[in-house]
Amino acid sequence: IIGTTNFHTDLGSHLFGHDVLSLHCAADEVLSSASDCPTQRKTRDMEIHLTTLPSGLRIVTAKLPGFDSAAVAAFVDCGARNETAEENGIAHFLEHMAFKGTSSRSALDIAREVESLGSNMNAYTSQGTTAYFVTGLASTIEKSVAIIGDVLTGSKFDEAEIAIEKGVILQEITRSYDSPSSMTYDGFGLVAYPDQAL
């Protein structure tokens, strides 16, 4: 299941859009409506369906017969290209903070729950997208949807965790200086798109 919508938090509402992503409340709705969705496509053995929920959340399901694994991802239509100079880095920062605890789960609770499912959870930020995903067994898909939904809608921004995460991101930036491909990519962006978020 892949959901795409605008993302809203107190910290980034001006940057990320209009409506709160409500995956955590929509697990049953997602799973029941995905089976009778109006838009579908079949490619070889894979069936791809598109469903738009009343909230505007778009759900793409892709079913591969014979597989017992599943990936649940939320793609937020926002990344570095949406930031002003003053906001530069906020999409990446919000991605990091998403795993630091919610109103109903601590960071440790999130990690333990994902591990207990035998799953993996991660995220990435690109120029135009921020993605959050859980991969694991198909039998745990409802729990995966609930975890992703909680992370996206209930994240807390604890001051101590903010300070720690700033350090982590600075380390990532420093590591990128040791990567010729990263330096080339960033240098290309600076030359091709001067004075722009890209």
Secondary structure, 3 states (H helix, E strand, C coil): CEEEECCCCCCCHHHHCCCCCCHHHCHHHHHHHHHHCCEEEEECCEEEEEEECCCCCEEEEEECCCCCEEEEEEEECCCHHHCCCCCCCHHHHHHHHCCCEECCCEHHHHHHHHHHCCCEEEEEECCCCEEEEEEEEHHHHHHHHHHHHHHHHHECCCHHHHHHHHHHHHHHHHHHCCCHHHHHHHHHHHHHCCCCCC
